Amino acid sequence: MKFTLSWLKDHLETDATLDEICARLTAIGLEVEDVDDKKAYQPFTIARVISAEKHPEADRLKVLMVDAGDGQPVQIVCGAPNAREGLVGALARPGTYVPGIDVTLSVGKIRGVESHGMMCSEKELDMSDDHDGIIDLPEDAPVGTSFAAYAGLDDPVIEINLTPNRPDCTSIRGIARDLAASGLGRLKDQPKPDFKVEGETAQDVRIELDEASLCPGFAWRMVRGVKNGPSPKWMQKRLLAIGLRPISALVDVTNYMTFDQGRPMHVFDADKVKGDLVVRRARDGEEILALDTRTYKLDPSNVVIADNNGPESIGGIMGGEHSGCDENTTNVLIESALWDPINIAKTGRSHGIITDARYRFERGVDPEYMVPGLERTTELVLDMCGGTAAEARVTGYEGYEAKVIEFPFSEIRRLTGLEVSDDEAVGILKGLGFDVSGTGETVSVAVPSWRPDIDGKADLVEEVMRIHGVDKIKPEPLPSIGSVNGKILTTLQIRTRSAKRALASRGMLEAVTWSFIPERHARLFGGGQAELKLANPIAADMSDMRPSLLPGLITAAQRNADRGYGDVALFEVSGTYENDKPDGQRRVAGGIRRGTAGLTGSGRHWDGAAKPVGVFDAKADAIAALEACGAPVDRLSFDRGAPDWYHPGRSGLIKLGPKTVLGHFGEFHPKTLDALDVTGPLAGFEVFIDAVPEPKRKATRTKPVLDLSTFQAVRRDFAFVVDTEVPAATLERAAQGADKQLITGVNVFDLFEGPSLGEGKKSLALEITIQPRDRTLTEEDLDRLMKSVIANVEKSSGGVLRG
């Protein structure tokens, strides 16, 4: 939101300096983002041309001698057609930056004649688009003085950052009200518009909507006999200062009202409107050529103002080119309406239209200013364009019913810690436009029509706090928690950080991908349910909440590969969404490896070809993440049945017990990669860190005594012939179960398949580590244990000991 200092002082009577105003704005919550103090215009001075001679080498150039008031005339070469002796204009000397042409001047030669600066046009000083000649000032303009001060170009421009809950401060009037309430001046009274009304507005307007809230009110008036020329210089200067291009008086008036009063207006050329106006929903297939010269295809979610020809305006957002005003306009219809903020936001977003009107209507405008805004706009139109105003008409508006909040003054102290007297609190609220009634510890506060953001007691406390001064809140230490090294983070927060560290230590890079993905990606990974679709997606390919981290990571890896970085390892620890219930959001750690991005590094090496990533890389990453989260990795089991997006023979589930699934891993199915339009060796995993059981609380954080056996470990090897469908994990569990106290490790070290074993058979070799605890094992002890291992394996797998 931009405004000039003089514009602000139209509403605020104050002696405060620019710095004081800016500091106060930030202090009351209207953060100042930028201040243009117009120092760039200080070098320009008023100068008089004392002679104008024809250039000796160019017919269209003149050599001017210019007096800048210092008694030392300077020579200027000028090509302006209106350059002449006696002209008074704006001089820029060498070293001056000229904003309109983005050039810093220096002494130069033009066709052999030196030029020590330039006489400027309005376009060169960003005053207007006029560049047909140099600035021609009255003869009595004070030569030698600042041109910026004379022309009003030294008016500072202030830009503030508005939060969405302050629609009242989308107007300069609202900003002035806040400053006055803070004690930085007095809010000036606005004179009531005064003009003569003749005749009636014959044009009728009907509201034909199934929901009255879409257009709660519509006011309009006919003004006949206008002459639409340029707007006055003072208005043009203000609009230019805030970045708006003056177009014509009728258009400039509506832009001026938008910023001055926060009241977007629209003016129709009445002679181009056919029949009565109707406020209705757009029909499927209807189109409108808008004022930005773009054609928009409408649908029934959009509200339009239409005549017999069809839509003439997208309500509250932008008018149509067909009924727009131009230099031939003589009769106008001025519109002042109210629109539903949610519908305005959805319509603007769906069509990608950003206008000052949309910015205000989607935040909420003052409903009580609908008719006064029409009166003020009419007055400005009559002052600038002449004409005769007809009687105003209003339809649909039922008036404003103020929300009343019971406000105990004790809430101020309870919520902020500030000691604010009751009288000061009442004064602040009244200064902001609230109506305060009642006495005692609790008063009734009526919310003004321009503050739709005020909903309850806490909002009133916020108003008192920001005007009284947030900087007056004294810092206080947090109360002692009464223990040393107490737990601050939640278990899930600790696990999230631990998983990130563990995966990063394995050479993976953290990625932050969108929580929204295309519907086709969501369906590939088990999502796509109706309840997980976004009501208003920010883009067509961001329509669904993600059911998995993997589609975002896989497509991110492909984007890297497309740019020449094919060997990447990415991970993310974030949320996924199974449904729209609170328990449907999971905390997941996921990762992918592409190309040769293994644990030991990627790329080619002299000692051999790089190995592409595979299922066991993903398995190791998943186990590392679970171990970092405190999962008992020695009790994990691995099974088939991984989701469909994995290769069925190169993937697995990670379980804790028979039912608890902690994750899955594997290489991706070729069909999945084709559907995502990605290539290359890719393996990945996802582990559910919120499914890891909470560790048992220990009595002490002191580490237990290191308990190592004094006896040497014994290792024995076995080879079993089993069906090819039997997973190795079945044999590992069976061998471990022979004696969980003595057998401390089972490792698969060989796999053999061949005709000698028979069709559908394979040989798995196991190394079993036996650790005696209290005595050296005898041969009889070992024989009994070996027989137990063989029996367990044969029973669970159906295999036999290989001879």
URGI-V412726 format. One record per run of one state. SS is the DSSP state (alpha for helix, beta for strand, coil for the rest). FROM is the first residue (numbers start at 1). LEN is the number of residues. If there is no record, write none. Layout:
ss = [SS:SS]
from = [FROM:FROM]
len = [LEN:LEN]
This chain:
ss = [coil:beta:alpha:coil:beta:coil:alpha:coil:beta:coil:alpha:coil:beta:coil:beta:coil:beta:coil:beta:coil:beta:coil:beta:coil:beta:coil:beta:coil:beta:coil:alpha:coil:beta:coil:beta:alpha:coil:beta:coil:alpha:coil:alpha:coil:beta:coil:beta:coil:beta:coil:alpha:coil:beta:coil:alpha:coil:alpha:coil:beta:alpha:coil:beta:coil:beta:coil:beta:coil:beta:coil:beta:coil:beta:coil:beta:coil:alpha:coil:alpha:coil:alpha:coil:beta:coil:beta:coil:beta:coil:alpha:coil:alpha:coil:beta:coil:beta:coil:alpha:coil:alpha:coil:alpha:coil:beta:coil:beta:coil:alpha:coil:alpha:beta:coil:beta:coil:alpha:coil:beta:coil:alpha:beta:coil:beta:coil:beta:coil:beta:coil:beta:coil:alpha:coil:alpha:beta:coil:beta:coil:beta:coil:alpha:coil:beta:coil:beta:coil:alpha:coil:beta:coil:alpha:coil:beta:coil:alpha:coil:beta:coil]
from = [1:2:5:10:12:14:18:28:31:37:39:42:45:55:62:68:74:79:88:93:97:99:103:105:108:111:113:116:118:120:123:126:137:138:146:147:152:157:162:167:171:172:182:186:188:197:198:205:209:212:216:217:225:233:242:249:261:266:270:273:277:282:287:291:295:298:303:308:310:315:318:321:331:339:341:352:356:362:369:386:388:390:393:396:404:409:410:417:422:432:435:438:442:447:457:469:470:473:491:506:509:511:516:518:519:525:530:533:534:544:546:550:563:569:578:582:585:595:598:599:601:602:605:606:608:609:615:629:633:636:640:646:657:660:669:670:677:682:689:714:724:728:737:743:753:755:758:761:771:779:798:800:802]
len = [1:3:5:2:2:4:10:3:6:2:3:3:10:7:6:6:5:9:5:4:2:4:2:3:3:2:3:2:2:3:3:11:1:8:1:5:5:5:5:4:1:10:4:2:9:1:7:4:3:4:1:8:8:9:7:12:5:4:3:4:5:5:4:4:3:5:5:2:5:3:3:10:8:2:11:4:6:7:17:2:2:3:3:8:5:1:7:5:10:3:3:4:5:10:12:1:3:18:15:3:2:5:2:1:6:5:3:1:10:2:4:13:6:9:4:3:10:3:1:2:1:3:1:2:1:6:14:4:3:4:6:11:3:9:1:7:5:7:25:10:4:9:6:10:2:3:3:10:8:19:2:2:2]
